[in-house]
Amino acid sequence: MILNDFLIQNETGLFCAYGNFYLDPKMPVVNAVISHAHGDHACSGNQHVYCTKATSLFMLHRYKKFAAGTFYLKAYHESFMLHGVKITFISAGHMAGSAQVLMEYQGVKYLYTGDYKLQDDPTCEVIEFAEADVLITETTFADPNTQHPKAEDEIKNLNDTEMNIMLGAYALGKSQRIIRLINDHCPGKRVLVHHSIMPFVKLYEQLGMDMGKYEMYDRKVMKNNPKGLVYLVPPMVFKSYIKAINVVRVFASGWKHLQSSTGLQLCISDHVDWNDILETIRQVKPKEVWTTHGSGSQLKDYFKDTLLVKSLN
């Protein structure tokens, strides 16, 4: 029997009282099961953290000695127990080391997706599907009008200008994917990487990911080369360098409001869109769908006569 209170959303995050752990807590807890290392899913200061090796490396770099009291590193498909709940990580395809969390309790399977994507991405593990009684899915872009274009097609937009490009992207996950995409599809571009992004690039390579060619950003290189450069920067830097000449700006994101209305656009998302969520439901075959990280109202309307959909927000 599905337990309606198996996961409860509170101000700290998604809590499983049956296993006495939190999924991706927003503040330090005793037992944290972390799906991936992005800041809105992985905070510092937890006493015990259960995650993949890649997630631990990213957290240790970002939070240093405050990352966690103790890490318990788990490989994909390696099951472990937390107070009677059997937990197994399977790949989520969101970024390196990202995991869906399959929880089994009293014969019922609950699958928490964390953030995930179905698009191809050579810089992270391919998503896997597992059948479950309950699918707990993120709904960041759960809108029938949202359909992400192929990242391979979007990155080719950079070939449409000879000007230097200041390209904004999140430092972890997105930036590494962008570097590889440029190498694969924009052979005429040189990639310059902001110093705050470089440690994550090196960690990706340490994990065996092939990034391709890139260089540490050098102001002289940018000034002396008026075309053909892509300067990859984190969001906080994106609107700086206001005096730079012969530079066009573009931000890599699935959010339309972050796209330029006058220049280049780079709609590259690391989340599922509407069709991807529907495909995931087809693959998982759940009896119920619980939604989080976004509005699941349109999903609930879509399945109103065929499948129970409820929000945990």
Rosetta blueprint (number, residue, H / E / L):
1 M L
2 I L
3 L L
4 N L
5 D L
6 F L
7 L L
8 I E
9 Q E
10 N E
11 E L
12 T L
13 G E
14 L E
15 F E
16 C E
17 A L
18 Y L
19 G L
20 N L
21 F E
22 Y E
23 L E
24 D L
25 P L
26 K L
27 M L
28 P L
29 V L
30 V L
31 N E
32 A E
33 V E
34 I L
35 S L
36 H L
37 A L
38 H L
39 G L
40 D L
41 H L
42 A L
43 C L
44 S L
45 G L
46 N E
47 Q E
48 H E
49 V E
50 Y E
51 C E
52 T L
53 K H
54 A H
55 T H
56 S H
57 L H
58 F H
59 M H
60 L H
61 H H
62 R H
63 Y H
64 K H
65 K H
66 F H
67 A L
68 A E
69 G E
70 T E
71 F E
72 Y E
73 L E
74 K L
75 A L
76 Y L
77 H L
78 E L
79 S L
80 F E
81 M E
82 L E
83 H L
84 G L
85 V E
86 K E
87 I E
88 T E
89 F E
90 I E
91 S E
92 A L
93 G L
94 H L
95 M L
96 A L
97 G L
98 S L
99 A E
100 Q E
101 V E
102 L E
103 M E
104 E E
105 Y E
106 Q L
107 G L
108 V E
109 K E
110 Y E
111 L E
112 Y E
113 T L
114 G L
115 D L
116 Y L
117 K L
118 L L
119 Q L
120 D L
121 D L
122 P L
123 T L
124 C L
125 E L
126 V L
127 I L
128 E L
129 F L
130 A L
131 E L
132 A L
133 D L
134 V E
135 L E
136 I E
137 T E
138 E E
139 T L
140 T L
141 F L
142 A L
143 D L
144 P L
145 N L
146 T L
147 Q L
148 H L
149 P L
150 K L
151 A H
152 E H
153 D H
154 E H
155 I H
156 K H
157 N H
158 L H
159 N H
160 D H
161 T L
162 E L
163 M E
164 N E
165 I E
166 M E
167 L E
168 G E
169 A L
170 Y L
171 A L
172 L L
173 G L
174 K H
175 S H
176 Q H
177 R H
178 I H
179 I H
180 R H
181 L H
182 I H
183 N H
184 D H
185 H H
186 C L
187 P L
188 G L
189 K L
190 R E
191 V E
192 L E
193 V E
194 H L
195 H L
196 S L
197 I L
198 M H
199 P H
200 F H
201 V H
202 K H
203 L H
204 Y H
205 E H
206 Q H
207 L L
208 G L
209 M L
210 D L
211 M L
212 G L
213 K L
214 Y L
215 E E
216 M E
217 Y L
218 D L
219 R H
220 K H
221 V H
222 M H
223 K H
224 N H
225 N L
226 P L
227 K E
228 G L
229 L E
230 V E
231 Y E
232 L E
233 V E
234 P L
235 P H
236 M H
237 V H
238 F L
239 K L
240 S L
241 Y L
242 I L
243 K L
244 A L
245 I L
246 N L
247 V E
248 V E
249 R E
250 V E
251 F E
252 A E
253 S L
254 G L
255 W L
256 K H
257 H H
258 L H
259 Q L
260 S L
261 S L
262 T L
263 G L
264 L L
265 Q L
266 L E
267 C L
268 I L
269 S L
270 D L
271 H L
272 V L
273 D L
274 W H
275 N H
276 D H
277 I H
278 L H
279 E H
280 T H
281 I H
282 R H
283 Q H
284 V H
285 K L
286 P L
287 K L
288 E E
289 V E
290 W E
291 T E
292 T E
293 H L
294 G L
295 S L
296 G L
297 S H
298 Q H
299 L H
300 K H
301 D H
302 Y H
303 F L
304 K L
305 D L
306 T L
307 L L
308 L E
309 V E
310 K E
311 S E
312 L L
313 N L
